[in-house]
Every structure is written in C-alpha cells, then in structure tokens.
Amino acid sequence: MTLKIGLTGGIGSGKTTIAKIFELLNVPVYYADAASKRLYKIDKELMQKMKQHFGDDIYNKDELDRTKLASLVFNDPQKLELLNSLVHPPTIRDAVEWMNQQTTQYIIKEAALLFESGSNAGLDYVIGVYAPQDIRIKRVMERDNATQEEVLNRMARQMDEETKMKLCDFVITNNEQELVIAQVMELDRKIKKLTG
Ligand code: ATP
C-alpha cells in the first residue's frame, strides 16, 4: 500500500524546495497550489461557482484574472474564506484521484494550507518544514519582490508556525544551518521502514 504523506509549512519555509528533493529520490509529489491553478481553468463547476460569486469578469476567456481576484479577497477575510471553500474541495478530490493512481512505497502531497483546508484528512503522516520567521520573511521578499509588510500580511492569514509544527509527525528544519538533503534522506529511510 502506498503511504500518503503531507508536506506543509508556512510561507517561505521552503516546502517546494524540500518537495523537489523528494522528487529527486523518485518520490511522486502532488503540488496542491499548482493543481488548484489548473483546476480554475478546467473544472467547469468551479469556474461557474467562481463567476457566480466573484462576477463573470473574474475570467478573461478561460483565464482567471488573478490580480482582480487578489484585490477582491485582500483585506476581506470572508471573501477569502469563500474562495477557499470553493477551491479546496475540488483540489482535495483531484489529489485523492492522483494518489490512488500511484504505486510507489509512498507519495508526498505538498500544500501550504494542509491543516487549514482539512486536506490532511486521509493522509497517513504529515511532514512540517520549519524555518524561523525572519528567514521566511527575507526569502519571500527576495523571491516575490515583496515588501516586509506584504509578507507579514500573508503570514497573518496562516496558522502560526509553532502550532502547525506541533500537528506534524516529522519536522524538517530549513534554517540554512542544518543540512536539508541529509534530513530528507533520513526521513525517506524512516518512511520506507514504516511501509514495512
Ligand atoms: P510558499 O508557501 O510561499 O510557496 P515555500 O514554503 O514553498 O513558499 P519555497 O518557495 O520552497 O518556499 O522557498 C522560498 C524561497 O526560499 C525560494 O526562493 C527558495 O529558493 C528559497 N530557499 C528555500 N530553502 C532554502 C535554503 N535552504 N537555502 C537557500 N534558499 C532557500
């Protein structure tokens, strides 16, 4: 049986970077964020609901207008919650479908809002990627060309890092001091042992 392992962490913790290392070890990875971007374009029911709640012009032809959507949900927690309630269920279904097709000893599902969206249900274990807040802010400011205030705003909408890590079964520390490749390889060994 293929073990289903979640991979999560706050913005800038390095989830995607760590997921790529697992991919190098031939572990299939499902990227929830990329999947939802795809679903906005191809899932007819989701598209229809998006138009119903955010207006027809939230799409330009079949292309979601991300800037418009961001401006609508920014600073409006209720609209953000509505958006999440529309996109999370089809993404969770899509992930389950994908996971059921895998045949390796284990797979990874990478998602920023794993616990917040309830998509940890059905997973066997969860790995948390931990990095101190100052490093996360610096990384995201550099990667997204964002201001400190913008990054702090995005962080404020996620579960706090310490609480999130407590919910995880394993933690990888990605603080640019401890070697992450060694930690991933160690976890790969541990997880393979769990599969028996
Ligand atoms: P988000 O939730 O915003 O998608 P994330 O948790 O997936 O973020 P990454 O995109 O993997 O984080 O990493 C954020 C940035 O930090 C990237 O530019 C990445 O290259 C860099 N980064 C991550 N880990 C390290 C590291 N150990 N050393 C140097 N740079 C790193």
Residues whose N, C-alpha, C, O or C-beta is under 5 A from the ligand:
A	BS01	ATP	G10 I11 G12 S13 G14 K15 T16 T17 A112 R139 R143 E176
